[in-house]
Amino acid sequence: MNATTPIQNSIAEQPLSPWQLFWRRLKQRRIAMVGGVILILLYLVALFAGFVAPYSYDRQDRDRFFHPPTWPRLSGFRLVIPRYEQLPGDFNYRAVPADTRPVHWFVRGDEYKLFGLIPATIHLFGTGDERYPVYLLGTDQFGRDVLSRLLSGSQISLSIGIIGILLSFTLGMIIGGISGYFSGWTDTLIMRLCELIMSIPALYLIISLRATFPPGMSSAQLYAMIIIILSFIGWASMARVIRGMTLSLREQQFVLAARALGQTHLKVIVRHILPNTFSYVIVAATLSVPYYILGEVVLSFLGVGIQEPNASWGNMLTAAQNTEYLRNYPWLLAPGAAIFITVLAFNFLGDGLRDAADTKAL
Amino acid sequence: MNLLEIKNLKMDFGSGADALRAVDGVSLTIGTGETVCLVGESGCGKTVTALSIGKLVPTPPANSVGGEIRLNGRDVLKMSNAELRSIRGGVVSYVFQEPGASLNPVFRVGNQIKESLKLHKPEKATNEEVIRLLKLVGIPAPESRIKNYPFEMSGGMQQRVMIAMALASEPKLLVADEPTTALDVTIQAQILELLSELKQRLGMAILLITHNLGIVGDMADRVAVMYAGQIVELSPAKELLRRPLHPYTRALMASVPKLHGDADRLSAIPGNVPRIGNFPPGCRFAPRCPIAKPECSAQIPELVEVEAGRFVRCPFWK
């Protein structure tokens, strides 16, 4: 046994990187981890929405408007769905217990496009029989499956949060970095612009910005429009914070050292100053995603966002704004529950990230 | 032709009536492979002079109002931004006082050295070259050290990394702005030894800024003593240490504590350094000078060559 071995080992052993330390602290916060796991599940389901949903988001069942949720029962060793018959009166349905069909996995059904590209017809579950539909969350006023619409809408609502954050935070970081780094009149100009945007109430700004876009846009254009509007409003507050952090970071000697090596101003900002703000930015981004999701909800709820028959959590809630509907068909509130869970999960994760990023708290 | 020729450099902070002149008519030359020490108290303009060589003083608030800085024969003050970027790091590299603050805390040191290589020697921006540089500055086990973050290193190691970064592009001139002030004495000695060894091996010139006269004797070929924005004495190092001519230099030497002899009170220069913008008329050292005469306050004395290679800004040096 060589006597020098232990010493060599201790040199070769890498100490934990800041990210590893961060991850270790995050793992200790259970609520944050729960939030994170919920979000991962939500995004996974959204990714495979067409496959998980039993029906197409725009498929109308004209025999079953406002159908209550139908839950499969266990009969022997398999799940079965009973047939429902319509009773006289307004949308009253009753299960026929003896008349059931088994629920199958991977059944052929409505056509959809996986990831928006690959045409497919296989769905995760279903009965494969139109007379025995599986409506886990009931149907809406047009006889469309609420669960299928919820999943289809999650693709829009969840991705708007992420893309909106990416866009507005990238803008906010670069603009705020430039503002703080150069200071002087550049700074004054940018900061007054930020204040202008922030001083107008967000809702009026959203609606007036919406008015600048032509009516009758396709759903893809509407989607892009919502992101642009929300990001246009969102970058300002980010830019202000980043500008403040840049003001102190640019006085650090490593900035002078980078300049002394011949680095350009832009690269000093992007490569040396902005990475030092990441621990704040990641936390702020996680905590801000809900505002973008809610922003889409507000726009669609007001009828200026995603248009029928395309589903989003916001325009699904529009159907639930009538008290009579709410009293009689409470399952229409399902998108509200989805929003609640998502926003809560993001806040849990964001809080945990903030605690983990704050090394002084330990 | 000298590598660096600073002629009558004048730097203001602010403009118009409020302008404060931090550097007032500094002239200095550095030859290829020469080590020049710039000595003086805090706030006397050493750092501003040094940063001016790479035109790194932020403008505004600073403002160069006169003089020229010829690096390799070309005036730095008249260069375009692109030219400036190529000489920064390429011809003149910097090592600063606080090694911990000079490294970006969120990147591994290997990547930071590589960035320096990418800027000036893109074809050599490899891990092997980074490891070679770290070996050159005497960091043990460089293969594993390149993955370290700056906070995982000691101050001396951080300063070695900074020196490796500065050397990456094989500059002609290394400006070391108080490179050892933040380090303890043994590490200080190691870093200085490293600098003189590298200088011998790579043949680069060094402009060493310090307020520690002890360093001067070990390192410098020539010494420039600055006081209140002006050079008051410029002289070969050995002769300056043996026989300082300017009364300020003499007073500085007298205030270095002696190792031998009775431990009396530390001797200090009476009075304070005048504030920039509030300089006395005439010789700026006159109010604190033991040999001042009334005519000292009449006009600023010229920097005159009184012996071969020795310049003094005092007519009464004898």
Interface residues (C-beta under 8 A of the other chain):
Chain A: I11 A12 Q14 P15 S17 P18 G184 Q252 Q253 F254 L256 A257 A258 R259 A260 L261 G262 Q263 T264 R271 H272 P275 N276 F278
Chain B: G54 L56 P60 L84 R85 S86 I87 R88 G89 G90 S93 Y94 F96 Q97 E98 A101 S102 L103 N104 P105 V106 F107 E115 S116 L119 H120 P140 A141 S144 K147 N148 Y149 E152 M162 M165
